[in-house]
Amino acid sequence: MTTTKRAKSTKTVLSGIQPTGAPHLGNYLGALRWWVDFQDRYDAFYCVVDLHALTVPGDPEELSRATLTMATFLLACGLDRRVAPCSYRAMSTSTRS
């Protein structure tokens, strides 16, 4: 398979994913494969939106693990942090009241 670098557009993409549950094929087919494609075509920025996952009660330690797992999954799918910055805002359990 031959890959070619495409000229980037001036358009910007910002997208995030919640770290709820384990990463699965639906995440990949529905969003992440497009994210990998878009990183070479647009100015792309991606994030794991762990604070948005707090809409339901949950264990802070599990949320922290799920956030790190999802961030690792993004890299495993082919996102390149040098091309499309990917961030997450990890919550420290010591700062929660």
Secondary structure, 3 states (H helix, E strand, C coil): CCCCCCCCCCCEEEEEECCCCCCCHHHHHHHHHHHHHHCCCCEEEEEECHHHHHHCCCCHHHHHHHHHHHHHHHHHHCCCCCCCCEEECCCCHHHCC
